[in-house]
Amino acid sequence: MKTKLFLEKNFINQKKVIKGIFYVSLCLLIISCKSLGPNSIKSNRGAYMEALSQTDKEEMLANIIRSKYNDPPVFLKIKTISANPTLEFGTEDTSFNLKDAGYSAITPRLVYRESPNIIYSPLMGTDYSKQLLMPMGIINLFLMLNNGFDLEVIADLMIININGKTNSRNANESSRNEFKIIVRSLNNLYKRRLINLSTTKESSPDIEPKILIDISKEAFETEEYKLLIKELDLKPKTETFEIKIGFNNTQNVFGVNTRSFLALINYLSNYVEVPKEHQERVWKSNISPESGYLHIYNSKTAPNDANTAVYLYNNWFYIKNEDISSQNVLYLIQILFDIQAHTGNSNDKIQFTLPIR
């Protein structure tokens, strides 16, 4: 009889406990649901951003190294990230025996889960040819310059030649030094505001504006201007030169040819150091890995001082933490890749702001 009363009393107490647990858990659930969305953004957005940024750099670095090993580049872009945070509510029942009487303990259960759905899209077919094989063009060139990037670095990355002065992947050191001197002279004049970029206002929106270099009269007596006139076969004391794609056929034109993005990756592969045992497997180059704005090291073991590193061909390849120049180049070519994606896949014209004459 005492056992029966005890069990009945215990059953009533369990019902009260269950009710209490239910109400407490319900309150927790309501509070959690209200803050689930904002809290998930605060806690997860930064992690997704960091992962995207880091993997984009690693993908670009890996493709430069693949080019050194004569392998085609592979780009796997993330089209969509759909994260679905959920909150699961329930109880757990734990049974046990005490003096031949059955008892159970009920505890609440609150579980947070996130199920990200990531869709990848490989770059292939028409998009591949447009984004990688088409020349980047002078508009993309001046988009970069107009946004404050260094003229010497941008010219080295994007331009194959100016009026016959070459910067190609196969050029010898002497020819490339001539190109560098010309670009350095242009950069010095540009920084001193002795030359400026401008465009013409065309009558039809379907006609692209001309890109012009305006020369101030103060520049005429500078050593940099005299060198440009001599080396590029330009007409002296000319205040305006047009920039055109192609080779120079008049003394009033800067004839410029730009790389495709694939050619840019191939060019940058010159600056990859490779293990001695791989020398017969890679692209032979006359350019020293230490001579450019980018320098990619290699190691048998995972590097401790890497800003960006990838493991390929049984070796680690990486950019050092303290190498700001190489990090800047990797950043610039990612921007160029995105610009090329827009110009290659869209009928919309890119808008850029330069003085109109």
C-alpha positions in Angstrom: 0.0 0.0 0.0 2.8 2.4 0.9 4.6 1.5 -2.4 1.4 2.2 -4.3 1.0 5.6 -2.6 4.6 6.4 -3.2 4.4 5.5 -6.9 1.2 7.6 -7.3 2.8 10.5 -5.6 5.9 10.1 -7.7 3.8 10.0 -10.9 2.1 13.3 -10.0 5.5 14.8 -9.3 6.8 13.6 -12.6 3.9 15.2 -14.4 4.7 18.5 -12.7 8.3 18.2 -13.7 7.4 17.4 -17.3 5.1 20.4 -17.4 7.8 22.6 -16.0 10.4 21.3 -18.4 7.9 21.8 -21.3 7.2 25.4 -20.4 10.9 26.3 -19.8 11.9 24.6 -23.1 9.1 26.3 -25.0 10.3 29.7 -23.7 13.9 28.8 -24.7 12.7 27.7 -28.1 10.7 31.0 -28.7 13.7 33.1 -27.6 16.1 31.0 -29.8 13.9 31.2 -32.8 13.7 35.0 -32.6 17.5 35.3 -32.6 18.4 32.3 -34.8 18.6 34.2 -38.1 20.6 37.3 -36.9 22.8 35.2 -34.7 23.6 32.7 -37.5 24.6 35.6 -39.8 26.9 37.0 -37.1 28.5 33.7 -36.3 28.8 32.3 -39.8 29.1 35.1 -42.4 32.7 35.9 -41.4 33.7 32.3 -41.6 32.2 31.9 -45.1 33.9 35.1 -46.3 37.3 34.0 -44.9 36.9 30.5 -46.5 35.9 32.0 -49.9 38.8 34.5 -49.9 41.4 32.0 -48.9 40.2 29.3 -51.3 40.1 31.8 -54.2 43.7 32.7 -53.6 44.7 29.1 -53.4 42.9 28.3 -56.6 44.7 31.1 -58.4 48.1 30.1 -57.0 47.5 26.5 -58.0 46.7 27.5 -61.6 49.9 29.5 -61.9 51.8 26.4 -60.7 49.9 24.1 -63.1 50.9 26.4 -66.0 54.6 26.0 -64.9 54.1 22.2 -65.2 52.3 22.5 -68.6 49.0 21.5 -67.2 45.8 23.4 -68.1 44.2 25.7 -65.5 41.0 24.6 -63.7 38.6 27.1 -62.2 35.7 25.8 -60.1 33.6 28.8 -59.1 31.0 28.8 -56.3 27.7 29.9 -57.7 25.5 29.6 -54.7 25.8 29.1 -50.9 22.6 28.3 -49.2 22.9 27.8 -45.4 19.8 26.5 -43.5 20.2 26.9 -39.8 17.7 24.8 -37.8 16.9 24.4 -34.1 15.7 21.0 -32.9 13.6 20.7 -29.7 12.7 17.5 -27.8 13.1 15.5 -24.7 15.1 12.4 -23.7 13.7 9.7 -21.4 16.2 7.7 -19.2 14.6 4.8 -17.3 16.1 3.0 -14.3 15.0 0.6 -11.4 14.9 1.3 -7.7 13.7 -1.5 -5.4 11.8 -3.2 -8.1 10.0 0.0 -9.0 10.5 1.6 -12.4 11.4 5.3 -12.7 12.3 7.6 -15.5 14.1 10.9 -15.8 13.1 13.3 -18.5 15.6 16.0 -19.8 15.0 18.6 -22.5 17.1 18.5 -25.7 17.9 21.6 -27.8 20.1 21.1 -30.8 21.4 23.7 -33.3 22.2 22.5 -36.8 23.3 24.1 -40.0 23.1 22.4 -43.4 24.9 24.4 -46.1 24.1 23.7 -49.7 27.0 24.7 -52.0 26.7 24.7 -55.8 29.9 24.6 -57.8 30.2 25.6 -61.5 33.3 24.7 -63.5 34.5 27.2 -66.0 34.2 25.5 -69.4 33.0 25.8 -72.9 32.2 29.3 -74.3 32.7 30.9 -70.9 36.1 29.4 -70.6 37.2 30.7 -74.0 35.8 34.2 -73.5 37.2 34.6 -70.0 40.6 33.0 -70.5 41.5 33.3 -74.2 40.2 36.8 -75.1 42.7 39.7 -74.7 41.9 41.9 -71.7 41.9 45.1 -73.7 42.8 48.7 -73.0 39.5 49.5 -71.2 40.3 46.9 -68.6 43.8 48.3 -68.4 42.6 51.8 -67.6 39.9 50.5 -65.3 42.8 49.3 -63.1 44.8 52.5 -63.5 41.8 54.7 -62.8 41.3 52.8 -59.5 44.7 53.7 -58.3 46.8 50.6 -59.0 50.4 51.1 -59.8 51.1 51.6 -63.5 54.4 49.6 -63.6 52.8 46.6 -62.0 49.6 46.7 -64.1 51.6 47.2 -67.3 53.8 44.2 -66.4 50.8 42.0 -65.8 48.6 43.1 -68.7 50.7 44.4 -71.6 52.6 42.2 -74.1 54.1 45.1 -76.0 54.1 48.9 -76.6 55.1 50.0 -80.1 57.2 46.9 -80.6 58.9 46.9 -77.1 58.1 43.4 -75.9 57.2 42.0 -72.5 56.2 38.5 -73.7 56.8 35.3 -71.8 59.5 34.3 -74.3 61.3 37.6 -74.4 65.0 37.7 -73.4 66.1 39.8 -70.5 67.5 42.6 -72.6 64.2 43.1 -74.4 62.2 43.0 -71.2 64.5 45.6 -69.6 63.8 48.0 -72.4 60.1 47.5 -71.8 60.6 48.1 -68.1 62.5 51.4 -68.7 59.7 52.7 -70.9 57.0 51.8 -68.4 59.0 53.3 -65.5 59.3 56.5 -67.5 55.6 56.6 -68.1 54.9 55.9 -64.4 57.2 58.7 -63.3 55.4 61.2 -65.6 52.0 59.9 -64.5 52.8 60.2 -60.8 54.0 63.8 -61.3 50.8 64.6 -63.2 52.7 65.5 -66.4 50.7 63.0 -68.3 47.0 62.2 -67.8 44.4 59.8 -69.3 41.3 61.0 -71.0 38.5 59.9 -73.3 36.6 61.3 -76.2 32.8 61.8 -76.1 31.3 59.7 -78.9 28.1 60.6 -80.7 26.7 57.0 -80.4 26.6 54.9 -77.3 27.5 51.9 -79.4 30.9 53.4 -80.2 33.5 53.0 -77.6 35.3 56.2 -76.6 38.9 56.7 -77.6 41.5 56.4 -74.9 44.0 59.3 -75.0 47.2 60.3 -73.2 47.4 64.0 -72.7 51.0 65.4 -72.3 51.5 68.7 -70.5 54.1 71.1 -72.0 56.1 70.9 -68.8 56.9 67.2 -69.7 58.6 68.1 -73.0 61.9 68.9 -71.4 62.0 65.9 -69.0 64.4 63.0 -69.6 61.5 60.5 -69.3 59.5 62.2 -72.2 62.6 62.4 -74.4 63.3 58.7 -73.8 59.6 57.8 -74.8 59.8 59.8 -78.0 63.1 58.1 -79.0 62.3 54.5 -78.0 58.7 54.4 -79.1 59.2 56.4 -82.3 56.7 59.1 -81.4 56.3 62.6 -82.8 58.1 65.2 -80.5 56.2 67.8 -78.6 52.8 66.2 -79.3 50.3 67.0 -76.6 47.9 64.1 -77.3 48.5 60.5 -78.2 45.8 57.9 -78.8 46.1 54.4 -77.4 45.1 51.7 -79.8 45.1 47.9 -79.8 47.6 46.8 -82.4 51.0 47.9 -83.7 52.0 51.5 -84.2 51.6 52.7 -87.8 51.8 56.5 -87.0 53.8 58.7 -84.8 50.7 59.8 -82.9 49.7 56.4 -81.5 50.7 54.2 -78.6 50.2 50.7 -80.1 49.4 48.4 -77.2 48.7 44.7 -77.2 47.3 43.1 -74.0 47.5 39.6 -72.7 44.6 37.2 -72.4 44.1 35.9 -68.8 45.5 32.5 -69.8 48.6 34.3 -71.2 48.9 36.2 -67.9 48.9 32.9 -65.9 51.5 31.5 -68.2 53.6 34.6 -67.8 53.4 34.5 -64.0 54.5 30.9 -64.0 58.0 32.2 -64.8 58.2 33.2 -61.1 57.6 29.8 -59.7 60.6 28.1 -58.1 60.5 24.3 -58.6 62.5 21.5 -57.0 65.7 20.4 -58.8 64.2 17.0 -59.6 61.4 18.7 -61.5 63.5 20.8 -63.8 62.9 18.5 -66.8 59.1 18.5 -66.3 58.4 22.3 -66.3 58.3 25.1 -68.8 61.8 26.4 -69.5 62.2 30.1 -69.0 64.9 32.8 -69.4 63.3 34.8 -66.6 64.5 34.4 -63.0 61.9 33.7 -60.3 63.4 36.5 -58.2 63.2 39.2 -61.0 59.5 40.0 -60.9 56.7 41.3 -58.6 55.6 37.7 -57.8 57.8 35.1 -56.2 56.5 31.6 -55.5 58.6 29.3 -53.3 58.6 25.5 -52.9 59.1 23.2 -49.9 58.9 19.5 -49.2 57.1 20.2 -45.9 54.2 22.5 -45.0 55.6 26.0 -44.7 55.2 27.9 -41.4 55.6 31.4 -42.9 53.0 31.1 -45.8 50.3 33.6 -46.6 48.9 31.3 -49.3 50.0 27.7 -49.9 49.0 24.8 -52.0 50.2 21.2 -52.2 50.8 20.0 -55.8 53.2 17.6 -57.5 54.3 16.2 -54.1 55.5 19.6 -53.0 54.3 22.7 -51.2 54.2 25.9 -53.2 53.6 29.2 -51.3 53.8 32.9 -51.0 55.6 34.2 -47.9 53.8 36.2 -45.2 56.3 39.1 -45.5 56.2 39.2 -49.3 53.7 42.1 -49.8 54.5 42.5 -53.5 53.5 38.8 -54.3 50.4 39.1 -52.2 49.5 42.3 -54.1 49.9 40.6 -57.5 47.7 37.7 -56.4 45.1 40.2 -55.4 45.3 42.1 -58.7 45.0 39.1 -60.9 41.8 38.0 -59.0 40.3 41.4 -59.7 41.4 41.1 -63.4 39.8 37.7 -63.5 36.5 39.0 -62.2 36.6 42.0 -64.6 37.3 39.6 -67.5 34.3 37.5 -66.5 32.0 40.5 -66.7 33.3 41.8 -70.1 33.4 38.3 -71.5 29.9 37.2 -70.5 27.8 40.3 -70.5 26.5 42.6 -73.2 26.5 45.5 -70.8 29.3 48.0 -71.2 31.5 48.6 -68.2 31.3 52.1 -67.0 34.5 53.9 -66.1 35.2 57.5 -65.3 38.0 59.4 -67.0 38.1 63.1 -68.0 36.2 63.7 -71.3 37.8 66.0 -73.8 
